[in-house]
Amino acid sequence: MSERSVQDFIKDLVTQNQVMLFMKGNKFFPACGFSAKSVQILKMNGATFETFDVLSDPDVRSGIKEFAQWPTIPQLYINGEFLGGSDIMMEMHENGELKTMIEGLSAN
């Protein structure tokens, strides 16, 4: 996959899914602790979300880091906007911001 088509592929995923998590493994079988923590946070907040396993595609694994200018995985996108990784997700969960965002989605 060319660099441009990787970026287009990523953009399509984040725009077509209201809540999109790029992670190691998937929402049923996370492949690292940070990914498992991210899935747990989304579930605790009642999110309906899709995942992409970056371990399945090395081009997407490197491309997602460029897409958001963020060096680590997992990466969460809500309504096409990059929010951050598991630490930022935990902060947003603890202060109620994530739940508010997710509840706002179901109203749309």
Contacts in CASP RR format, 6 or more apart in sequence:
PFRMAT RR
TARGET T0000
AUTHOR 0000-0000-0000
METHOD contacts of the structure
MODEL  1
MSERSVQDFIKDLVTQNQVMLFMKGNKFFPACGFSAKSVQILKMNGATFE
TFDVLSDPDVRSGIKEFAQWPTIPQLYINGEFLGGSDIMMEMHENGELKT
MIEGLSAN
1 9 0 8 1.000
1 57 0 8 1.000
1 59 0 8 1.000
3 63 0 8 1.000
6 59 0 8 1.000
6 60 0 8 1.000
6 63 0 8 1.000
7 63 0 8 1.000
7 66 0 8 1.000
7 67 0 8 1.000
9 60 0 8 1.000
10 22 0 8 1.000
10 60 0 8 1.000
10 63 0 8 1.000
10 64 0 8 1.000
10 67 0 8 1.000
11 67 0 8 1.000
13 20 0 8 1.000
13 50 0 8 1.000
13 52 0 8 1.000
14 20 0 8 1.000
14 77 0 8 1.000
14 80 0 8 1.000
14 82 0 8 1.000
15 80 0 8 1.000
17 49 0 8 1.000
17 50 0 8 1.000
17 77 0 8 1.000
18 48 0 8 1.000
18 49 0 8 1.000
18 78 0 8 1.000
18 79 0 8 1.000
18 105 0 8 1.000
18 108 0 8 1.000
19 42 0 8 1.000
19 47 0 8 1.000
19 48 0 8 1.000
19 49 0 8 1.000
19 50 0 8 1.000
19 76 0 8 1.000
19 77 0 8 1.000
19 78 0 8 1.000
19 102 0 8 1.000
19 105 0 8 1.000
20 49 0 8 1.000
20 50 0 8 1.000
20 51 0 8 1.000
20 52 0 8 1.000
20 76 0 8 1.000
20 77 0 8 1.000
20 78 0 8 1.000
20 80 0 8 1.000
21 27 0 8 1.000
21 35 0 8 1.000
21 38 0 8 1.000
21 39 0 8 1.000
21 42 0 8 1.000
21 49 0 8 1.000
21 50 0 8 1.000
21 51 0 8 1.000
21 52 0 8 1.000
21 74 0 8 1.000
21 75 0 8 1.000
21 76 0 8 1.000
21 77 0 8 1.000
22 51 0 8 1.000
22 52 0 8 1.000
22 54 0 8 1.000
22 60 0 8 1.000
22 64 0 8 1.000
22 73 0 8 1.000
22 74 0 8 1.000
22 75 0 8 1.000
22 77 0 8 1.000
23 30 0 8 1.000
23 31 0 8 1.000
23 32 0 8 1.000
23 34 0 8 1.000
23 35 0 8 1.000
23 38 0 8 1.000
23 39 0 8 1.000
23 51 0 8 1.000
23 52 0 8 1.000
23 53 0 8 1.000
23 54 0 8 1.000
23 73 0 8 1.000
23 74 0 8 1.000
23 75 0 8 1.000
24 30 0 8 1.000
24 31 0 8 1.000
24 32 0 8 1.000
24 34 0 8 1.000
24 35 0 8 1.000
24 53 0 8 1.000
24 54 0 8 1.000
24 55 0 8 1.000
24 73 0 8 1.000
24 74 0 8 1.000
25 31 0 8 1.000
25 32 0 8 1.000
25 35 0 8 1.000
25 51 0 8 1.000
25 53 0 8 1.000
25 54 0 8 1.000
25 55 0 8 1.000
25 56 0 8 1.000
26 51 0 8 1.000
26 53 0 8 1.000
27 39 0 8 1.000
27 42 0 8 1.000
27 49 0 8 1.000
27 50 0 8 1.000
27 51 0 8 1.000
30 36 0 8 1.000
30 38 0 8 1.000
30 39 0 8 1.000
31 53 0 8 1.000
31 55 0 8 1.000
34 72 0 8 1.000
34 73 0 8 1.000
34 74 0 8 1.000
34 85 0 8 1.000
34 86 0 8 1.000
35 73 0 8 1.000
35 74 0 8 1.000
35 86 0 8 1.000
37 86 0 8 1.000
37 89 0 8 1.000
37 90 0 8 1.000
38 74 0 8 1.000
38 76 0 8 1.000
38 85 0 8 1.000
38 86 0 8 1.000
38 89 0 8 1.000
39 51 0 8 1.000
41 86 0 8 1.000
41 89 0 8 1.000
41 90 0 8 1.000
41 93 0 8 1.000
41 98 0 8 1.000
42 49 0 8 1.000
42 76 0 8 1.000
42 89 0 8 1.000
42 102 0 8 1.000
44 93 0 8 1.000
45 93 0 8 1.000
45 98 0 8 1.000
45 99 0 8 1.000
45 102 0 8 1.000
46 99 0 8 1.000
46 102 0 8 1.000
47 102 0 8 1.000
47 105 0 8 1.000
48 106 0 8 1.000
52 60 0 8 1.000
54 60 0 8 1.000
54 61 0 8 1.000
54 64 0 8 1.000
54 73 0 8 1.000
55 61 0 8 1.000
61 73 0 8 1.000
64 73 0 8 1.000
64 75 0 8 1.000
65 71 0 8 1.000
65 72 0 8 1.000
65 73 0 8 1.000
67 82 0 8 1.000
68 75 0 8 1.000
68 82 0 8 1.000
68 84 0 8 1.000
70 82 0 8 1.000
70 84 0 8 1.000
70 85 0 8 1.000
72 85 0 8 1.000
73 85 0 8 1.000
74 85 0 8 1.000
74 86 0 8 1.000
75 82 0 8 1.000
75 84 0 8 1.000
75 85 0 8 1.000
76 82 0 8 1.000
76 83 0 8 1.000
76 84 0 8 1.000
76 85 0 8 1.000
76 88 0 8 1.000
76 89 0 8 1.000
77 83 0 8 1.000
78 101 0 8 1.000
78 102 0 8 1.000
78 105 0 8 1.000
79 105 0 8 1.000
83 89 0 8 1.000
83 92 0 8 1.000
89 98 0 8 1.000
92 98 0 8 1.000
92 101 0 8 1.000
93 99 0 8 1.000
END
